[in-house]
């Protein structure tokens, strides 16, 4: 019986306190990891948004610049694009 009381006393005085201390440390570290993961998630969302914006801009440029011969001078290409856009915008005047 005395041995059981010794084990119980050791458990109450040392083992339980050590376990509570370890649980507290683990809890603290989990909060640190959680905050770091949230920061990384926010950064990745920002990067994904930037990538989508650049892809959209690139696709706009490809739509405007595609289909013209490589030998066409930029001034002629710009004039052709402006003429086409003005022609399209006159068809959309009734929306104003």
One Martini backbone bead per residue (centre of mass of N, CA, C, O) as a GRO file, in nm:
protein
   96
    1UNK     BB    1   0.057   0.064  -0.019
    2UNK     BB    2   0.297   0.256  -0.001
    3UNK     BB    3   0.367   0.245  -0.305
    4UNK     BB    4   0.108   0.372  -0.407
    5UNK     BB    5   0.144   0.642  -0.258
    6UNK     BB    6   0.410   0.715  -0.394
    7UNK     BB    7   0.305   0.721  -0.683
    8UNK     BB    8   0.080   0.927  -0.636
    9UNK     BB    9   0.262   1.154  -0.533
   10UNK     BB   10   0.437   1.174  -0.783
   11UNK     BB   11   0.210   1.238  -0.977
   12UNK     BB   12   0.103   1.498  -0.836
   13UNK     BB   13   0.394   1.656  -0.807
   14UNK     BB   14   0.520   1.590  -1.113
   15UNK     BB   15   0.373   1.472  -1.360
   16UNK     BB   16   0.136   1.670  -1.381
   17UNK     BB   17   0.305   1.931  -1.401
   18UNK     BB   18   0.463   1.852  -1.653
   19UNK     BB   19   0.218   1.814  -1.834
   20UNK     BB   20   0.103   2.101  -1.805
   21UNK     BB   21   0.354   2.241  -1.915
   22UNK     BB   22   0.356   2.101  -2.193
   23UNK     BB   23   0.076   2.193  -2.280
   24UNK     BB   24   0.139   2.494  -2.269
   25UNK     BB   25   0.365   2.488  -2.482
   26UNK     BB   26   0.205   2.364  -2.711
   27UNK     BB   27  -0.011   2.582  -2.724
   28UNK     BB   28   0.181   2.813  -2.791
   29UNK     BB   29   0.300   2.688  -3.053
   30UNK     BB   30   0.028   2.664  -3.202
   31UNK     BB   31  -0.022   2.967  -3.217
   32UNK     BB   32   0.227   3.035  -3.381
   33UNK     BB   33   0.163   2.851  -3.622
   34UNK     BB   34  -0.113   2.973  -3.687
   35UNK     BB   35  -0.012   3.258  -3.753
   36UNK     BB   36   0.183   3.173  -3.977
   37UNK     BB   37  -0.029   3.042  -4.160
   38UNK     BB   38  -0.202   3.295  -4.201
   39UNK     BB   39   0.019   3.466  -4.330
   40UNK     BB   40   0.073   3.278  -4.569
   41UNK     BB   41  -0.213   3.282  -4.681
   42UNK     BB   42  -0.224   3.585  -4.740
   43UNK     BB   43   0.018   3.587  -4.933
   44UNK     BB   44  -0.098   3.383  -5.139
   45UNK     BB   45  -0.346   3.551  -5.212
   46UNK     BB   46  -0.189   3.792  -5.319
   47UNK     BB   47  -0.033   3.640  -5.538
   48UNK     BB   48  -0.280   3.532  -5.689
   49UNK     BB   49  -0.391   3.811  -5.760
   50UNK     BB   50  -0.145   3.907  -5.920
   51UNK     BB   51  -0.153   3.683  -6.131
   52UNK     BB   52  -0.434   3.745  -6.240
   53UNK     BB   53  -0.371   4.033  -6.330
   54UNK     BB   54  -0.138   3.959  -6.527
   55UNK     BB   55  -0.304   3.768  -6.705
   56UNK     BB   56  -0.510   3.977  -6.794
   57UNK     BB   57  -0.311   4.176  -6.922
   58UNK     BB   58  -0.188   3.975  -7.124
   59UNK     BB   59  -0.454   3.906  -7.271
   60UNK     BB   60  -0.509   4.189  -7.370
   61UNK     BB   61  -0.254   4.220  -7.540
   62UNK     BB   62  -0.304   3.974  -7.723
   63UNK     BB   63  -0.569   4.079  -7.843
   64UNK     BB   64  -0.448   4.342  -7.965
   65UNK     BB   65  -0.169   4.217  -8.105
   66UNK     BB   66  -0.306   4.009  -8.249
   67UNK     BB   67  -0.300   3.948  -8.610
   68UNK     BB   68  -0.045   4.094  -8.688
   69UNK     BB   69   0.197   4.174  -8.871
   70UNK     BB   70   0.539   4.205  -8.820
   71UNK     BB   71   0.575   4.441  -9.047
   72UNK     BB   72   0.400   4.623  -8.895
   73UNK     BB   73   0.377   4.920  -8.786
   74UNK     BB   74   0.285   5.066  -8.492
   75UNK     BB   75   0.122   5.305  -8.609
   76UNK     BB   76  -0.070   5.135  -8.782
   77UNK     BB   77  -0.175   4.956  -8.559
   78UNK     BB   78  -0.291   5.186  -8.382
   79UNK     BB   79  -0.484   5.295  -8.596
   80UNK     BB   80  -0.647   5.035  -8.633
   81UNK     BB   81  -0.739   5.008  -8.340
   82UNK     BB   82  -0.879   5.282  -8.315
   83UNK     BB   83  -1.079   5.240  -8.546
   84UNK     BB   84  -1.214   4.989  -8.426
   85UNK     BB   85  -1.301   5.113  -8.153
   86UNK     BB   86  -1.470   5.343  -8.272
   87UNK     BB   87  -1.666   5.161  -8.427
   88UNK     BB   88  -1.773   5.011  -8.178
   89UNK     BB   89  -1.864   5.263  -8.007
   90UNK     BB   90  -2.092   5.356  -8.206
   91UNK     BB   91  -2.271   5.096  -8.153
   92UNK     BB   92  -2.284   5.179  -7.821
   93UNK     BB   93  -2.439   5.458  -7.777
   94UNK     BB   94  -2.729   5.364  -7.666
   95UNK     BB   95  -2.608   5.307  -7.364
   96UNK     BB   96  -2.576   5.617  -7.256
   0.00000   0.00000   0.00000
